[in-house]
Amino acid sequence: MDLPGFDRITVDPLVMGGKPCLRGLRVTVGTIIGLVAAGASFSEILKLYPYLEEADIRAALSYGAWRTEEHDFPLQVA
C-alpha cells in the first residue's frame, strides 16, 4: 500500500503483520519512534540498523506525527 507523501513508509499485511514499516524492511515505524522517545540519537539508531538511512528516521517521525493528527469518526448506521 502506498501512502501519499510517505514514500519511505510501506504497509504490507505480509510484513510485520501490516504495521507501517520503513521501505518494506522489517523495521516498524513504532520501533524507530520508540527508540527516539527513549533518547537514542539518529547515529545510535543507524548503528543498530545499518541498512537504514537518516531520511528513514525522519520519515518515521513525520508519519507518527501525521497519525496522531488523523481522526477516525464512526459512521452511524441508520
C-alpha positions in Angstrom: 0.0 0.0 0.0 1.4 3.4 -1.0 0.9 6.3 1.4 0.8 9.7 -0.4 3.7 11.8 0.9 5.3 9.0 2.7 7.3 7.2 0.1 9.6 5.5 2.6 6.7 4.1 4.6 5.2 0.8 3.5 2.2 -1.2 4.8 2.1 -4.8 3.7 -0.1 -7.4 5.5 2.7 -9.9 4.9 5.4 -7.9 6.5 5.3 -7.4 10.3 1.6 -8.0 10.4 0.7 -5.0 8.3 2.3 -2.5 10.6 3.8 0.6 8.9 7.5 -0.2 8.1 10.4 1.6 6.5 11.0 0.8 2.8 9.5 -2.7 3.1 12.1 -3.7 5.7 11.2 -5.5 8.9 11.7 -2.3 10.9 8.5 -0.7 12.1 7.8 3.0 12.4 6.8 2.3 16.0 10.3 0.8 16.7 12.0 3.9 15.5 9.7 6.3 17.3 10.2 4.3 20.5 14.0 4.5 20.2 13.9 8.2 19.6 11.5 8.6 22.6 13.9 6.6 24.7 16.6 9.0 23.9 18.5 7.2 21.1 20.3 9.6 18.7 20.0 9.2 15.0 23.6 7.9 14.8 22.8 5.3 17.5 19.8 4.1 15.6 21.8 3.9 12.4 24.4 1.8 14.2 21.6 -0.6 15.3 20.1 -0.7 11.8 22.9 0.0 9.4 20.7 -0.6 6.4 18.5 2.4 7.3 19.2 6.0 6.3 18.7 9.2 8.2 15.8 10.0 5.9 14.1 6.8 7.1 14.2 8.0 10.7 12.8 11.4 9.7 10.1 9.7 7.7 9.1 7.5 10.7 8.8 10.6 12.9 6.8 12.5 10.3 4.5 9.6 9.8 4.0 9.2 13.5 3.2 12.9 13.9 0.7 12.7 11.0 -1.0 9.7 12.5 -1.5 11.5 15.8 -3.4 14.2 13.9 -5.6 11.8 12.0 -9.1 11.2 13.3 -11.4 8.3 12.7 -15.1 9.0 13.0 -17.5 6.1 13.2 -20.3 6.2 10.8 -23.8 6.0 12.2 -25.9 3.2 10.7 -29.5 4.1 10.0 
